[in-house]
Amino acid sequence: MQSLRMIENWPVPTAAAAVVRADGSVAGSYGPQEHRFPLASVTKPLAAYAALLAVEEGAIELDEPAGPEGSTVRHLLAHTSGLAFDEQRTMAGPGTRRLYSNTGFEALGDHIAKATDIPFPQYLHEAVLAPLGMTATELPGSPAKDGVSTVTDLVRFAAELQAPRLLAPQTLAEATQVAFPGLTGVLPGYGHQKPNDWGLGFEIRDGKSPHWTGIASSPRTFGHFGQSGTFLWVDPDARAACVALADRAFGPWAVEAWPPLTDAVLAELAQTA
């Protein structure tokens, strides 16, 4: 895809990307596909997928208590538990505000580990990574931010997000629709959003502005970006997904570079449809 050549102008030492169609085929790629990048918060969709599999196998339930008083697994996945961003402090009642929280995902990982008697990194490997053949991906620490992966591996995950084999389609559909609609909150790097819509582990684009996806991205687009310069989005209307990994921390360069790339990818996909 010619649109991916825009990445040549990104002010980063190393970057790699791929576009994945809904049938799992790769529409185009750029850069070293096997290079391992820190994912930062793109770890969260992987952790959420493991949590949803734990729900399906009966190890946990979405509405069972987890995290602070009154919070559930569903609250933790949707960033509405009330936990602070990066500390063990409760800042709001469950379900009242969208407080983006690494601590909440760490509480989720601990909850699943206790329920399954399996350390969460191992559970993630057995439930998600191994079945999808994501052999270069690992979680050496926090389920909120410490994943390491390659574009090749995330292409497999992006294909799964468009045609699930591990999860029931209705489970993924629920996870990629707005949970606790109408809540406001801060989208890290992009300021206060009204509403700040989120699914179960996946950010929902809806009408947010500004945003890290494109102007042409459909409201149903879901995914995540990471502070290490990474993103993964799935646009159901375009029947495609895009993975981009870089080794420069998120900042103004990404705010400027990511939306035009997404719009160019979507335009090229539309031309070849």
C-alpha positions as MATLAB code, in Angstrom:
seq = 'MQSLRMIENWPVPTAAAAVVRADGSVAGSYGPQEHRFPLASVTKPLAAYAALLAVEEGAIELDEPAGPEGSTVRHLLAHTSGLAFDEQRTMAGPGTRRLYSNTGFEALGDHIAKATDIPFPQYLHEAVLAPLGMTATELPGSPAKDGVSTVTDLVRFAAELQAPRLLAPQTLAEATQVAFPGLTGVLPGYGHQKPNDWGLGFEIRDGKSPHWTGIASSPRTFGHFGQSGTFLWVDPDARAACVALADRAFGPWAVEAWPPLTDAVLAELAQTA';
ca = [
       0.000    0.000    0.000;
       1.403    3.359   -1.048;
      -0.265    5.064    1.901;
       2.042    3.264    4.324;
       5.052    4.949    2.725;
       4.002    8.070    4.654;
       5.729    6.411    7.618;
       9.076    7.109    5.913;
       8.616   10.723    7.032;
       7.896    9.936   10.675;
      10.604   11.320   13.023;
      11.296    7.917   14.588;
      14.341    5.613   14.536;
      12.324    2.505   13.665;
       8.707    1.934   12.688;
       6.706   -0.903   11.212;
       3.063   -1.222   10.182;
       0.549   -3.399    8.398;
      -3.028   -3.220    7.191;
      -5.159   -6.314    7.677;
      -8.386   -7.004    5.821;
     -11.410   -8.580    7.486;
     -10.576  -11.916    5.839;
      -7.191  -11.906    7.577;
      -5.144  -11.113    4.487;
      -2.489   -8.409    4.655;
      -3.305   -5.517    2.342;
       0.088   -3.914    2.815;
       3.019   -3.597    5.174;
       5.939   -1.334    5.971;
       9.156   -1.734    7.905;
      10.640   -4.624    9.890;
       7.697   -6.892   10.605;
       9.624   -9.060   13.087;
      11.101   -6.193   15.114;
       9.968   -6.400   18.741;
       8.557   -3.156   20.113;
       7.310   -2.237   23.592;
       3.532   -1.958   23.240;
       2.737    0.269   26.239;
      -1.065    0.457   26.463;
      -1.649   -1.579   23.299;
      -1.064   -4.332   25.866;
      -4.556   -3.635   27.240;
      -6.576   -5.100   24.338;
      -4.539   -8.307   24.612;
      -5.167   -8.462   28.363;
      -8.852   -7.693   27.819;
      -9.124  -10.509   25.297;
      -7.716  -12.913   27.868;
     -10.235  -11.616   30.409;
     -13.112  -12.182   27.991;
     -11.895  -15.722   27.386;
     -11.796  -16.246   31.154;
     -15.435  -15.141   31.238;
     -16.393  -17.548   28.471;
     -14.699  -20.489   30.133;
     -16.464  -19.697   33.418;
     -13.384  -18.765   35.441;
     -14.784  -15.286   36.153;
     -17.967  -13.305   35.465;
     -18.219   -9.778   34.109;
     -20.414   -8.630   36.963;
     -18.618  -10.269   39.863;
     -16.825   -8.058   42.392;
     -13.263   -7.069   41.432;
     -11.167   -4.057   42.324;
     -12.367   -1.418   44.818;
     -15.588   -1.643   46.823;
     -18.608   -1.857   44.519;
     -16.528   -2.420   41.390;
     -16.781   -5.419   39.050;
     -14.731   -7.023   36.281;
     -16.850   -5.028   33.828;
     -15.952   -1.759   35.570;
     -12.238   -2.596   35.465;
     -12.354   -3.410   31.742;
     -14.274   -0.210   30.964;
     -12.128    2.142   33.077;
     -15.039    2.950   35.374;
     -13.893    1.292   38.605;
     -12.932    4.654   40.094;
      -9.275    3.680   40.509;
      -6.640    6.323   39.826;
      -4.416    6.189   36.764;
      -1.282    4.730   38.296;
      -1.793    4.374   42.041;
      -3.903    2.402   44.478;
      -6.335    5.230   45.171;
     -10.064    5.374   44.557;
     -11.126    8.692   43.020;
     -14.794    8.077   42.175;
     -17.607    5.637   42.694;
     -17.794    2.709   40.252;
     -19.671    3.547   37.067;
     -19.721    7.313   37.644;
     -16.676    8.538   35.680;
     -14.361    7.287   32.947;
     -11.031    7.289   34.761;
      -8.413    5.714   32.531;
      -6.500    3.415   34.851;
      -3.411    1.247   34.570;
      -4.073    0.264   38.165;
      -7.478   -1.058   37.157;
      -5.969   -3.398   34.573;
      -3.410   -4.577   37.097;
      -6.259   -5.325   39.517;
      -7.964   -7.221   36.693;
      -4.842   -9.296   36.056;
      -4.555  -10.103   39.755;
      -8.225  -11.080   39.889;
      -7.880  -13.486   36.964;
      -4.685  -14.963   38.409;
      -6.452  -15.695   41.695;
      -9.516  -17.142   39.953;
      -7.513  -19.441   37.679;
      -4.498  -20.100   39.915;
      -2.337  -19.180   36.924;
      -0.058  -16.099   36.800;
      -1.680  -13.643   34.412;
       1.221  -13.522   31.895;
       0.996  -17.301   31.636;
      -2.790  -17.176   31.319;
      -2.486  -14.609   28.511;
       0.029  -16.845   26.749;
      -2.099  -19.975   27.051;
      -5.435  -18.318   26.260;
      -4.502  -15.848   23.507;
      -0.900  -15.773   22.341;
      -0.238  -19.479   21.784;
      -3.561  -20.245   20.040;
      -3.034  -17.324   17.656;
       0.596  -18.223   16.961;
       1.885  -14.974   18.481;
       5.259  -16.510   19.271;
       7.204  -13.238   19.546;
       4.797  -11.640   22.034;
       5.304  -11.716   25.774;
       4.124   -9.968   28.909;
       7.067   -9.545   31.293;
       5.143   -7.333   33.714;
       1.971   -5.277   33.989;
      -1.117   -6.284   31.951;
      -1.740   -2.560   31.529;
       1.453   -1.593   29.734;
       4.347   -4.056   29.610;
       3.616   -6.169   26.541;
       6.238   -6.613   23.820;
       5.303   -7.700   20.300;
       5.864   -7.450   16.553;
       3.711   -6.318   13.670;
       3.609   -9.917   12.436;
       2.080  -11.064   15.717;
      -0.350   -8.150   15.978;
      -1.528   -8.854   12.432;
      -2.751  -12.189   13.791;
      -4.523  -10.437   16.644;
      -6.043   -7.866   14.264;
      -7.396  -10.718   12.139;
      -8.894  -12.317   15.277;
     -10.590   -9.028   16.161;
     -12.321   -9.020   12.787;
     -13.268  -12.712   12.599;
     -12.980  -14.211   16.105;
     -12.064  -17.857   16.460;
     -11.191  -17.890   20.149;
     -14.166  -15.867   21.371;
     -17.838  -16.106   20.507;
     -18.671  -13.312   18.033;
     -21.356  -11.951   20.370;
     -18.809  -11.630   23.194;
     -16.480   -9.568   21.016;
     -19.426   -7.517   19.750;
     -20.345   -6.607   23.328;
     -16.733   -5.740   24.148;
     -16.497   -3.341   21.201;
     -19.692   -1.452   22.010;
     -19.919    1.341   24.546;
     -19.987    0.191   28.155;
     -21.502    2.624   30.661;
     -22.524    5.160   27.963;
     -22.496    8.886   28.554;
     -19.530    9.052   30.919;
     -17.031   11.862   30.465;
     -13.313   11.640   31.064;
      -9.832   12.342   29.757;
      -8.462   10.462   26.777;
      -4.704   10.446   27.539;
      -2.907   12.801   25.187;
      -6.145   14.187   23.734;
      -7.848   15.914   26.639;
     -11.334   15.835   28.080;
     -13.952   14.062   25.977;
     -17.743   14.305   26.325;
     -18.468   11.450   26.239;
     -15.281    9.422   26.586;
     -16.705    6.187   25.224;
     -15.033    2.870   25.909;
     -15.906   -0.766   25.477;
     -14.517   -3.662   27.509;
     -10.803   -3.085   27.062;
     -11.173   -1.287   23.739;
     -11.481    2.438   23.157;
     -14.443    3.345   20.928;
     -13.887    6.173   18.478;
     -17.462    7.481   18.199;
     -17.364   11.258   17.635;
     -14.306   12.108   19.723;
     -12.317   15.146   18.683;
      -9.386   15.389   18.697;
      -8.543   11.725   18.219;
      -5.633    9.513   17.225;
      -7.512    7.816   14.347;
      -8.587    9.642   11.191;
     -11.314   12.050   10.237;
     -12.592    9.344    7.882;
     -12.593    6.641   10.592;
     -16.080    5.335   11.250;
     -17.653    5.928   14.682;
     -17.580    2.140   15.185;
     -13.773    2.077   15.010;
     -12.230    0.518   18.092;
      -8.707   -0.163   19.316;
      -5.984    1.392   21.436;
      -2.832    3.442   21.262;
       0.222    3.310   23.499;
       2.582    5.879   24.955;
       5.515    4.043   23.370;
       4.367    5.223   19.923;
       2.079    2.321   19.019;
      -1.488    1.843   17.852;
      -3.970   -0.749   16.664;
      -7.361    0.136   15.235;
     -10.138   -1.899   13.678;
     -12.693   -0.126   11.479;
     -15.654   -2.476   10.913;
     -17.101   -0.210    8.217;
     -13.843   -0.314    6.242;
     -13.529   -4.057    6.930;
      -9.902   -3.529    7.861;
      -7.473   -2.977   10.702;
      -4.154   -1.192   10.989;
      -1.200   -1.850   13.280;
       1.635    0.660   13.629;
       4.571    0.298   16.022;
       7.399    2.753   16.592;
      10.260    3.231   19.019;
       9.645    6.869   19.879;
       7.374    7.857   22.754;
       3.969    9.302   21.923;
       3.997   13.070   21.582;
       3.189   15.916   19.167;
       4.803   13.973   16.318;
       2.207   11.204   16.697;
      -0.696   13.630   17.085;
       0.328   15.121   13.734;
       1.297   11.908   11.912;
      -1.251    9.268   12.878;
      -4.580   10.716   11.630;
      -3.311   11.521    8.107;
      -1.891    8.017    7.833;
      -5.205    6.482    8.868;
      -7.132    8.657    6.405;
      -4.727    7.736    3.612;
      -5.030    4.031    4.433;
      -8.832    4.235    4.442;
      -8.863    6.136    1.150;
      -6.601    3.589   -0.516;
      -8.700    0.719    0.808;
     -11.843    2.361   -0.579;
     -10.234    2.702   -3.992;
      -9.322   -0.991   -4.114;
     -12.587   -2.320   -2.669;
];
